[in-house]
Amino acid sequence: MRHPEWIKVRSTGTHGTKKILRHHGVSTVCEEAKCPNQGKCFSKSTATFMILGDRCTRNCSFCAVESSKPLPLDPHEPERVAEAAQALGLKFVVITSVTRDDLPDGGAGHFAETVRAVRKINSSIKIEVLTPDFKGEVDMLKVVLDAHPDVFNHNIETVTRLYPSVRPQADYATSINVLKTAKKLYPDIKIKSGIMLGLGETETEVLTVMKDLRNAGCDFLTVGQYLQPRRNNMPVVEYIKPEVFEYYRIKGLEMGFAAVASSPLTRSSMDAGEMFEKVMNE
């Protein structure tokens, strides 16, 4: 399917961001997942760091990240991420990862170490973590939350009916429970999640997911258009019009979300700092 005019992305310069990232030897989900907004974000010297390597133990049909046997953890990665964040002059850092079901703690300890490393190099930086589901294990989740990120993000991605084809190694109820547990353990941490549209979901299904997320304690919500990153990924079923995204944004605010970002090019980590600051300053 041809991209409609409203989701065509115009290229921008990277303002040396890629050079800094390569110098510090860190990966970004912006590049690995082929995000359409990476030029825009890189031009503002922002990026979402991807830790725990660049190989995922799961094989979600929508994702461009390589699925294969992961390499051993790099013990120096947390410090390199912190140094890259400092070099970029970031005030808000987003840390995400591949899923590492091969590790005893799912990589939770590495997340916590990275949060602490960033805080050590600059205590004023605000931090958002975007984590996998850790198979729903509360002990793993608690390790990450005990490092006190400012925002805890775990994406629901799609509606219940589509999980078998979109996230075959994940479970909708488990992801909802991860968010609910995070809010229960640390009520002061902002909870965030995101959903993709254009995979064949119905309006009723989307609204149900939004209600489930709000009932789980989510403060922030992102809604964006799924774009097929590679030929072997699942195809786009429908390109959702901008006015439909605006409808979901308004509905989300009516449900009680503190902030909702909803547009064709919205991505979970895009303008994350701006969303956080806007809510905290209200």
NORTAPE-V337809 format. One line per field, one symbol per residue. ss: DSSP state (h for helix, s for strand, l for the rest). A space follows every 50 residues. Layout:
ss=???
//
This chain:
ss=llllhhhlllllllllhhhhhhhlllsshhhhlllllhhhhhhllllsss sllllsllllllllllslllllllllhhhhhhhhhhhhlllsssssslll lllllllhhhhhhhhhhhhhhllllssssslllhhhlhhhhhhhhlllll ssslllsllhhhhhhhlllllhhhhhhhhhhhhhhllllsssssssslll llhhhhhhhhhhhhhllllssssssllllllllllllllllhhhhhhhhh hhhhhlllsssslllllllllhhhhhhhhhll
//
